[in-house]
Amino acid sequence: MNPQAKLISTMSLIMGTTLTITSNHWVMAWAGLKINTLAILPLISKSHHPRAIEASTKYFLVQATASTLLLFSSMINAWFTGQWDITQLTHPMSCTLLTAAISMKLGLVPFHFWFPEVLQGSTLTISLLLATIMKFPPTTLLFLTSSSLNPTLLSIMAITSAALGGWMGLNQTQIRKILAFSSISHLGWMTIILIYSPKLTLIAFYLYTLTTAAIFFTLDSINTLKLSTMMTAWFKAPSMAATLMLALLSLAGLPPMTGFLPKWLIIQELTKQNLTPAATTIALLSLLGLFFSLRLAYCATITLPPNSTNHTKQWQTNKSVTLLTPTLMSLSIMLLPLSPMLLTIP
């Protein structure tokens, strides 16, 4: 890819994200989302592989539909109330259409089918952008309109996302698809608490981004895309394979890892709101995600591939590891002791 084109796409991505999260007007937020979509398309299709072209086409069609639906919902609200402010979304039809539009952009059930396919057709770096940075502007819009949304609809979508995200990830052998279904499951956790504690949604999103970034950077360093090649990770980089196992367990939400913190806080808040059945259901559904995270960790550290030679050191050289990867890995594993500080932040 041309370096100038890559720079323009990256700068447009930053500008679109900033425009959406800082705007109070629906048209400006819509413009930021469209800039984001147009900026990420060249990055998805830069390899010119047929699967990458297919992924970029699917992403464009879904995001264009979602952006149109979002603009339509804001126009209906402006028609009936005269308000274009994001926080003044009060018309019931507009709230329902906005929920559908944001769910389509995020990949929540039942609008989740595009997300695993797009991640499978992208590189690991672009998959990380799609799973984290590209979800930040829609999550911000959900945060700003949380007081106007229907709690029953959000709870149903959240529980079904946690269920299908865990269930559909069980039979996968491609790591990018497994992480895509894990992302759908985590979105369910963020959505179910949105009405009752929007700040918890942001905390869960930040910690999910931290853990996912550490996993994607590690997978990119050891050049692993499938479960069958993940078994060679221990011979390529033993230390990174060991920390990858811990990061995967953190993503699954096992204590005392960082990923346990948002699930603990969300269950606690749901219990305070007298929603114990919902908390119990989503906690049990997270066991599905724990299963395939344990399978990934098992393949990375315990399973050994057959060796036809007397030596186990591979001749291929690994990619250079920057300081960012071990830093993110440390935070994704050992941030739980700082949880009292996170809870006391106003």
C-alpha positions as a printed NumPy array, in Angstrom:
array([[  0.   ,   0.   ,   0.   ],
       [  1.232,   3.479,  -0.844],
       [  2.65 ,   5.129,   2.325],
       [  0.855,   8.396,   1.514],
       [ -2.467,   6.591,   1.109],
       [ -1.893,   4.708,   4.358],
       [ -1.123,   7.986,   6.148],
       [ -4.269,   9.624,   4.758],
       [ -6.411,   6.648,   5.825],
       [ -4.909,   6.645,   9.322],
       [ -5.371,  10.397,   9.784],
       [ -8.95 ,  10.166,   8.487],
       [ -9.605,   7.343,  10.94 ],
       [ -8.39 ,   9.479,  13.835],
       [-10.355,  12.504,  12.616],
       [-13.593,  10.556,  12.136],
       [-13.362,   8.971,  15.586],
       [-12.601,  12.319,  17.238],
       [-15.425,  14.052,  15.357],
       [-18.008,  11.496,  16.474],
       [-17.047,  11.317,  20.14 ],
       [-16.825,  15.116,  20.536],
       [-19.95 ,  16.199,  18.64 ],
       [-23.334,  17.07 ,  20.125],
       [-25.168,  17.26 ,  16.787],
       [-26.476,  14.163,  15.032],
       [-25.293,  15.243,  11.581],
       [-21.738,  15.781,  12.816],
       [-21.742,  12.392,  14.541],
       [-23.052,  10.783,  11.344],
       [-20.336,  12.514,   9.301],
       [-17.662,  11.19 ,  11.671],
       [-18.996,   7.646,  11.33 ],
       [-18.963,   7.918,   7.523],
       [-15.379,   9.223,   7.545],
       [-14.435,   6.26 ,   9.734],
       [-16.03 ,   3.806,   7.317],
       [-14.378,   5.301,   4.237],
       [-10.989,   5.439,   5.989],
       [-10.931,   1.789,   7.083],
       [-11.994,   0.334,   3.705],
       [ -8.586,   0.783,   1.971],
       [ -6.865,  -0.729,   5.017],
       [ -9.091,  -3.824,   4.906],
       [ -8.636,  -4.391,   1.167],
       [ -4.966,  -3.396,   0.866],
       [ -3.785,  -6.99 ,   0.3  ],
       [ -6.017,  -7.273,  -2.831],
       [ -6.856, -10.836,  -1.853],
       [-10.384, -11.924,  -2.863],
       [-11.273, -12.596,   0.782],
       [-10.084,  -9.105,   1.755],
       [-12.112,  -7.512,  -1.054],
       [-15.157,  -9.505,   0.054],
       [-14.634,  -8.397,   3.664],
       [-14.351,  -4.727,   2.684],
       [-17.509,  -4.972,   0.547],
       [-19.485,  -6.578,   3.39 ],
       [-18.196,  -3.981,   5.838],
       [-19.145,  -1.101,   3.532],
       [-22.679,  -2.379,   2.91 ],
       [-23.394,  -3.   ,   6.605],
       [-21.916,   0.284,   7.81 ],
       [-23.647,   2.302,   5.088],
       [-26.99 ,   0.75 ,   6.036],
       [-26.389,   1.401,   9.737],
       [-25.335,   5.018,   9.129],
       [-28.429,   5.638,   6.988],
       [-30.643,   4.156,   9.699],
       [-28.951,   6.326,  12.334],
       [-29.479,   9.482,  10.27 ],
       [-33.105,   8.484,   9.638],
       [-33.751,   8.003,  13.374],
       [-32.28 ,  11.426,  14.175],
       [-34.41 ,  13.021,  11.415],
       [-37.575,  11.462,  12.859],
       [-36.661,  12.795,  16.303],
       [-35.978,  16.265,  14.853],
       [-39.294,  16.166,  12.951],
       [-41.345,  15.498,  16.082],
       [-39.326,  17.395,  18.72 ],
       [-37.256,  19.949,  16.798],
       [-34.07 ,  18.759,  18.541],
       [-30.859,  17.679,  16.78 ],
       [-28.924,  17.321,  20.022],
       [-27.68 ,  13.783,  20.688],
       [-28.768,  13.774,  24.324],
       [-32.322,  14.931,  23.436],
       [-33.448,  11.724,  21.746],
       [-36.966,  11.261,  23.138],
       [-39.249,   9.91 ,  20.396],
       [-39.9  ,   6.149,  20.897],
       [-39.535,   5.239,  17.21 ],
       [-36.257,   7.136,  17.009],
       [-34.933,   5.301,  20.066],
       [-35.787,   1.906,  18.552],
       [-34.239,   2.772,  15.178],
       [-31.121,   4.129,  16.876],
       [-30.757,   0.924,  18.896],
       [-30.93 ,  -1.099,  15.674],
       [-28.436,   1.179,  13.905],
       [-25.859,   1.126,  16.71 ],
       [-26.314,  -2.629,  17.148],
       [-25.615,  -3.091,  13.445],
       [-22.476,  -0.987,  13.693],
       [-21.223,  -2.833,  16.77 ],
       [-22.181,  -6.33 ,  15.656],
       [-24.725,  -7.095,  18.367],
       [-27.166,  -9.957,  17.887],
       [-29.198, -10.139,  15.618],
       [-26.955,  -7.947,  13.416],
       [-23.772,  -9.889,  14.111],
       [-23.315, -12.069,  11.012],
       [-21.001,  -9.677,   9.176],
       [-18.467,  -9.236,  11.972],
       [-16.702, -12.665,  12.05 ],
       [-16.52 , -12.75 ,   8.234],
       [-14.969,  -9.286,   8.025],
       [-12.401, -10.102,  10.708],
       [-11.529, -13.358,   8.955],
       [-10.792, -11.458,   5.729],
       [ -8.588,  -8.849,   7.418],
       [ -5.057,  -8.927,   8.772],
       [ -4.472,  -9.159,  12.516],
       [ -3.694,  -5.445,  12.824],
       [ -6.825,  -4.379,  10.939],
       [ -8.863,  -6.947,  12.886],
       [ -7.68 ,  -5.254,  16.077],
       [ -8.854,  -1.883,  14.739],
       [-12.246,  -3.333,  13.796],
       [-12.698,  -5.016,  17.181],
       [-11.664,  -2.02 ,  19.308],
       [-11.146,   1.455,  17.813],
       [-13.985,   1.212,  15.277],
       [-16.409,   0.294,  18.069],
       [-15.541,   3.288,  20.224],
       [-17.677,   5.932,  18.385],
       [-20.877,   3.79 ,  18.384],
       [-20.278,   2.935,  22.046],
       [-19.961,   6.659,  22.789],
       [-23.299,   7.319,  21.076],
       [-24.879,   4.572,  23.185],
       [-23.378,   6.186,  26.289],
       [-24.818,   9.614,  25.399],
       [-28.308,   8.27 ,  24.652],
       [-28.439,   5.628,  27.399],
       [-31.192,   7.403,  29.355],
       [-33.558,   7.288,  26.352],
       [-33.154,   3.67 ,  25.244],
       [-35.489,   0.762,  25.975],
       [-34.002,  -1.357,  28.814],
       [-35.994,  -4.489,  27.919],
       [-34.817,  -4.44 ,  24.294],
       [-31.209,  -3.86 ,  25.326],
       [-31.323,  -6.658,  27.91 ],
       [-32.703,  -9.149,  25.374],
       [-30.056,  -8.202,  22.811],
       [-27.329,  -8.361,  25.459],
       [-28.238, -11.841,  26.718],
       [-28.641, -13.236,  23.192],
       [-25.282, -11.703,  22.222],
       [-23.594, -13.346,  25.194],
       [-25.277, -16.658,  24.335],
       [-24.614, -16.727,  20.584],
       [-21.149, -15.203,  20.943],
       [-20.136, -18.075,  23.192],
       [-22.09 , -20.794,  21.403],
       [-20.911, -20.007,  17.862],
       [-17.291, -19.738,  18.943],
       [-17.121, -23.34 ,  20.134],
       [-16.631, -25.005,  16.728],
       [-14.229, -22.462,  15.238],
       [-10.626, -23.236,  14.295],
       [ -9.706, -19.778,  12.976],
       [ -8.4  , -17.558,  15.769],
       [ -9.756, -14.345,  14.254],
       [-13.272, -15.796,  14.17 ],
       [-12.932, -17.002,  17.759],
       [-11.904, -13.513,  18.87 ],
       [-14.783, -12.042,  16.835],
       [-17.332, -14.178,  18.681],
       [-15.592, -13.299,  21.944],
       [-16.067,  -9.635,  21.041],
       [-19.788, -10.218,  20.433],
       [-20.061, -11.899,  23.829],
       [-18.282,  -9.01 ,  25.562],
       [-20.576,  -6.529,  23.821],
       [-23.448,  -8.314,  25.531],
       [-21.873,  -7.591,  28.922],
       [-21.393,  -3.918,  28.028],
       [-24.942,  -3.532,  26.723],
       [-26.782,  -5.128,  29.643],
       [-25.386,  -2.61 ,  32.133],
       [-25.7  ,   0.439,  29.848],
       [-29.02 ,   1.695,  31.219],
       [-28.138,   1.262,  34.895],
       [-24.485,   2.361,  34.947],
       [-23.117,   3.837,  31.695],
       [-19.688,   4.382,  33.256],
       [-19.373,   0.642,  33.835],
       [-19.951,   0.154,  30.103],
       [-16.988,   2.4  ,  29.336],
       [-14.792,   0.674,  31.945],
       [-15.679,  -2.722,  30.452],
       [-14.92 ,  -1.423,  26.949],
       [-11.554,   0.032,  27.974],
       [-10.433,  -3.156,  29.708],
       [-11.685,  -5.305,  26.834],
       [ -9.713,  -3.122,  24.399],
       [ -6.603,  -3.455,  26.559],
       [ -6.768,  -7.245,  26.748],
       [ -7.7  ,  -7.715,  23.091],
       [ -4.869,  -5.451,  21.929],
       [ -2.356,  -7.495,  23.934],
       [ -3.659, -10.744,  22.397],
       [ -3.678,  -9.443,  18.818],
       [ -0.166,  -7.971,  19.09 ],
       [  1.147, -11.241,  20.499],
       [ -0.523, -13.295,  17.762],
       [  0.939, -10.952,  15.16 ],
       [  4.417, -11.34 ,  16.664],
       [  4.323, -15.139,  16.546],
       [  2.46 , -15.126,  13.19 ],
       [ -0.421, -17.359,  14.27 ],
       [ -3.84 , -17.439,  12.601],
       [ -5.193, -20.963,  13.232],
       [ -5.39 , -23.394,  16.131],
       [ -3.181, -25.856,  14.247],
       [ -0.344, -23.329,  13.939],
       [ -0.879, -22.079,  17.477],
       [  0.64 , -25.312,  18.758],
       [  4.031, -24.132,  17.458],
       [  3.889, -20.924,  19.521],
       [  5.825, -22.459,  22.409],
       [  8.794, -23.222,  20.137],
       [  8.715, -19.807,  18.487],
       [  8.564, -17.732,  21.673],
       [  8.037, -19.573,  24.986],
       [  7.693, -16.429,  27.085],
       [  5.12 , -14.884,  24.749],
       [  3.159, -18.147,  24.617],
       [  2.998, -18.238,  28.422],
       [  1.811, -14.627,  28.693],
       [ -0.633, -15.232,  25.83 ],
       [ -2.234, -17.98 ,  27.891],
       [ -2.689, -15.579,  30.816],
       [ -4.126, -12.876,  28.546],
       [ -6.629, -15.356,  27.103],
       [ -7.698, -16.33 ,  30.609],
       [ -8.051, -12.622,  31.407],
       [-10.254, -12.188,  28.327],
       [-12.408, -15.057,  29.606],
       [-12.847, -13.235,  32.928],
       [-11.033, -15.566,  35.305],
       [ -9.833, -14.08 ,  38.612],
       [ -7.354, -12.722,  39.533],
       [ -6.828, -11.389,  35.992],
       [ -7.852,  -7.934,  34.798],
       [-10.791,  -9.263,  32.761],
       [-12.538, -10.4  ,  35.937],
       [-13.002,  -6.793,  37.104],
       [-15.713,  -5.586,  34.658],
       [-17.736,  -8.795,  34.978],
       [-17.545,  -8.61 ,  38.757],
       [-18.708,  -4.974,  38.781],
       [-21.485,  -5.62 ,  36.247],
       [-22.875,  -8.575,  38.216],
       [-22.701,  -6.5  ,  41.4  ],
       [-24.6  ,  -3.6  ,  39.793],
       [-27.24 ,  -5.875,  38.266],
       [-27.809,  -7.443,  41.684],
       [-28.25 ,  -3.978,  43.217],
       [-30.894,  -3.225,  40.571],
       [-32.824,  -6.405,  41.577],
       [-31.918,  -8.08 ,  38.287],
       [-30.492, -11.241,  39.804],
       [-31.975, -13.556,  37.096],
       [-30.322, -11.513,  34.341],
       [-27.012, -11.472,  36.228],
       [-27.16 , -15.235,  36.781],
       [-28.039, -15.919,  33.137],
       [-25.261, -13.826,  31.621],
       [-22.745, -15.187,  34.145],
       [-23.604, -18.761,  33.165],
       [-23.428, -17.888,  29.46 ],
       [-19.908, -16.538,  29.944],
       [-18.816, -20.128,  30.654],
       [-19.139, -20.786,  26.91 ],
       [-16.567, -18.1  ,  26.217],
       [-14.396, -19.502,  28.972],
       [-14.4  , -22.877,  27.217],
       [-12.954, -21.68 ,  23.918],
       [-10.53 , -19.341,  25.693],
       [ -9.267, -22.359,  27.627],
       [ -8.983, -24.249,  24.342],
       [ -6.841, -21.464,  22.877],
       [ -4.678, -21.396,  26.005],
       [ -4.352, -25.194,  25.876],
       [ -3.194, -25.114,  22.249],
       [ -0.727, -22.304,  22.935],
       [  1.062, -23.793,  25.933],
       [  0.253, -27.448,  26.592],
       [ -0.24 , -29.1  ,  23.2  ],
       [  3.004, -29.922,  21.379],
       [  3.158, -30.543,  17.618],
       [  4.831, -33.708,  16.273],
       [  8.52 , -33.274,  15.495],
       [ 10.199, -35.221,  12.716],
       [ 13.694, -34.035,  13.623],
       [ 15.89 , -34.254,  16.682],
       [ 15.709, -30.548,  17.391],
       [ 12.687, -28.403,  18.226],
       [ 14.067, -24.949,  17.45 ],
       [ 12.435, -23.552,  14.328],
       [ 14.581, -21.91 ,  11.711],
       [ 12.095, -19.159,  10.892],
       [ 12.816, -15.809,  12.484],
       [ 10.048, -14.108,  14.441],
       [  8.887, -10.55 ,  14.08 ],
       [ 10.5  ,  -7.985,  16.332],
       [  8.541,  -7.299,  19.511],
       [  8.059,  -3.661,  20.468],
       [  7.812,  -2.388,  24.028],
       [  4.065,  -1.869,  23.555],
       [  3.28 ,  -5.597,  23.507],
       [  4.735,  -6.552,  26.936],
       [  3.305,  -3.346,  28.43 ],
       [ -0.221,  -4.167,  27.242],
       [  0.246,  -7.778,  28.295],
       [  1.237,  -6.758,  31.832],
       [ -1.763,  -4.444,  32.143],
       [ -4.175,  -7.045,  30.78 ],
       [ -3.   ,  -9.574,  33.367],
       [ -2.203,  -7.617,  36.533],
       [ -4.534,  -4.602,  36.626],
       [ -7.015,  -6.114,  39.092],
       [ -5.188,  -4.803,  42.238],
       [ -5.91 ,  -1.272,  40.968],
       [ -9.662,  -1.911,  40.962],
       [-10.337,   0.079,  44.174],
       [ -8.757,   3.1  ,  42.478],
       [-10.964,   2.635,  39.398],
       [-14.06 ,   2.413,  41.571],
       [-13.291,   5.616,  43.466],
       [-12.831,   7.722,  40.315],
       [-15.848,  10.073,  40.1  ]])
